[in-house]
Amino acid sequence: MFITLEDVSILLKILVMRKVVAVEGFSRYTEDYRKEAIQLVSKLLGVTHEEAEYEVNITRGLNVRKAWLKTRWSPTKKPKLLHYHPLQCTARAFLLYLLSCTLFADKSETQVSIALLDLVENLDDVGNYAWGVVALAYLYYQLGSATRVEV
């Protein structure tokens, strides 16, 4: 018995037939990807280059902390954002947090991959992705890594 795309569609009520979810890069940690990740965080979340660099460096990877997303864009705080309209930055941060807690949850439970940020750059496109396909693929990937002896 296997989980199928039909199961994902019925249980989660998310699309399985739409635009393909694909992220270029960010597959492994390199200095070039680290620099690109810092620029992406700074540009799309509207934070300073220094704040983005600190956040990427503190996670020691191509991630940001969920706690940082949650506190930085909390409703009680009025964040100073540099590039985009504050509402767009807040929406991106919320979507990033939501995706990492639901469809892309992993054993770390504390970090969010910056690769997801690339998918929420254009907020009008977010609803056009086949999230069900990638959620199922990610589930199988996580199940495969969780069943290894050393984990």
VMD Tcl script that draws the C-alpha trace (Angstrom):
set ca {
  {0.00 0.00 0.00}
  {1.36 3.38 -1.02}
  {0.32 6.99 -0.66}
  {-0.67 8.28 -4.09}
  {-1.24 11.71 -5.61}
  {-4.96 11.03 -5.44}
  {-4.64 10.49 -1.67}
  {-2.73 13.77 -1.32}
  {-5.34 15.60 -3.37}
  {-8.24 14.22 -1.36}
  {-6.71 14.38 2.13}
  {-4.86 17.69 1.91}
  {-7.12 19.44 -0.62}
  {-4.11 20.83 -2.50}
  {-3.43 20.91 -6.22}
  {-1.61 18.09 -7.96}
  {-2.08 19.26 -11.55}
  {-0.60 22.71 -12.07}
  {2.73 24.42 -12.55}
  {5.76 22.30 -11.63}
  {7.51 23.22 -8.39}
  {11.20 23.40 -9.23}
  {14.04 25.18 -7.47}
  {17.36 25.78 -9.15}
  {20.43 25.53 -6.95}
  {20.58 25.37 -3.16}
  {21.07 21.59 -3.36}
  {24.34 21.63 -1.44}
  {26.28 24.17 0.52}
  {28.84 26.14 -1.48}
  {30.17 29.65 -1.05}
  {28.36 30.79 -4.23}
  {25.03 29.42 -3.00}
  {25.61 31.01 0.41}
  {26.10 34.43 -1.20}
  {23.05 33.90 -3.40}
  {21.00 32.82 -0.36}
  {21.98 35.97 1.54}
  {20.96 38.15 -1.41}
  {17.66 36.31 -1.76}
  {16.79 36.69 1.93}
  {17.74 40.36 1.86}
  {15.82 41.10 -1.33}
  {12.63 39.08 -0.78}
  {12.20 39.55 2.95}
  {13.33 43.17 2.88}
  {16.01 42.91 5.56}
  {19.48 44.42 5.50}
  {22.33 42.49 3.93}
  {23.98 42.22 7.35}
  {20.86 40.77 9.00}
  {20.42 38.27 6.15}
  {24.09 37.27 6.35}
  {23.88 36.80 10.12}
  {20.79 34.62 9.77}
  {22.29 32.41 7.05}
  {25.58 32.10 8.95}
  {23.94 31.21 12.27}
  {22.17 28.21 10.67}
  {25.45 27.01 9.09}
  {23.66 26.16 5.88}
  {21.23 27.48 3.32}
  {18.47 28.01 5.87}
  {16.87 30.54 8.16}
  {15.45 29.84 11.60}
  {11.70 29.45 12.05}
  {11.95 31.40 15.30}
  {13.55 34.31 13.42}
  {10.72 34.33 10.88}
  {8.12 34.18 13.62}
  {9.55 36.93 15.80}
  {10.83 39.20 13.01}
  {7.41 39.51 11.38}
  {5.17 39.14 14.40}
  {2.04 41.34 14.41}
  {3.21 43.21 17.50}
  {6.46 44.27 15.85}
  {6.64 46.89 13.11}
  {9.63 45.71 11.07}
  {11.67 48.14 9.01}
  {11.84 46.62 5.56}
  {14.08 47.88 2.81}
  {13.03 46.64 -0.62}
  {9.42 45.58 -0.99}
  {6.16 46.75 0.42}
  {5.97 45.53 4.05}
  {2.82 43.52 3.33}
  {4.60 41.50 0.61}
  {7.58 40.77 2.86}
  {5.31 39.72 5.71}
  {3.28 37.49 3.36}
  {6.46 35.83 2.09}
  {7.73 35.25 5.64}
  {4.37 33.79 6.67}
  {4.21 31.49 3.63}
  {7.78 30.36 4.23}
  {6.94 29.55 7.84}
  {3.67 27.84 6.91}
  {5.24 25.68 4.18}
  {8.06 24.61 6.48}
  {5.62 23.59 9.23}
  {3.16 21.72 7.04}
  {4.25 20.37 3.65}
  {8.00 20.49 4.22}
  {8.36 19.53 7.87}
  {11.56 17.68 8.72}
  {13.35 16.35 11.76}
  {15.16 19.62 12.51}
  {11.88 21.42 13.28}
  {13.83 24.65 13.66}
  {14.98 25.67 10.18}
  {13.51 26.59 6.82}
  {15.27 25.99 3.53}
  {15.94 29.15 1.54}
  {15.04 27.19 -1.59}
  {11.40 27.66 -0.56}
  {11.86 31.42 -0.59}
  {12.50 31.26 -4.32}
  {9.02 29.77 -4.79}
  {7.21 32.58 -2.96}
  {8.98 35.46 -4.73}
  {6.00 36.11 -6.98}
  {3.02 35.98 -4.64}
  {0.58 35.81 -7.55}
  {2.13 32.50 -8.67}
  {2.02 30.69 -5.33}
  {-1.50 29.36 -5.94}
  {-0.57 28.02 -9.36}
  {1.98 25.44 -8.20}
  {1.27 21.70 -7.92}
  {2.05 21.62 -4.20}
  {0.60 18.11 -3.84}
  {3.25 16.57 -6.09}
  {6.15 18.11 -4.24}
  {4.58 17.34 -0.84}
  {4.34 13.65 -1.77}
  {7.89 13.58 -3.15}
  {9.20 15.30 -0.01}
  {7.28 12.87 2.21}
  {8.89 9.89 0.47}
  {12.32 11.54 0.69}
  {11.93 12.15 4.43}
  {10.62 8.62 5.01}
  {13.65 7.25 3.14}
  {16.11 9.25 5.22}
  {14.29 8.45 8.49}
  {14.55 4.69 7.90}
  {18.37 4.70 7.63}
  {20.22 3.04 10.47}
  {22.35 6.06 11.37}
  {19.36 8.39 11.77}
}
mol new
graphics top color blue
foreach p $ca { graphics top sphere $p radius 0.5 }
foreach p [lrange $ca 0 end-1] q [lrange $ca 1 end] { graphics top cylinder $p $q radius 0.2 }
display resetview
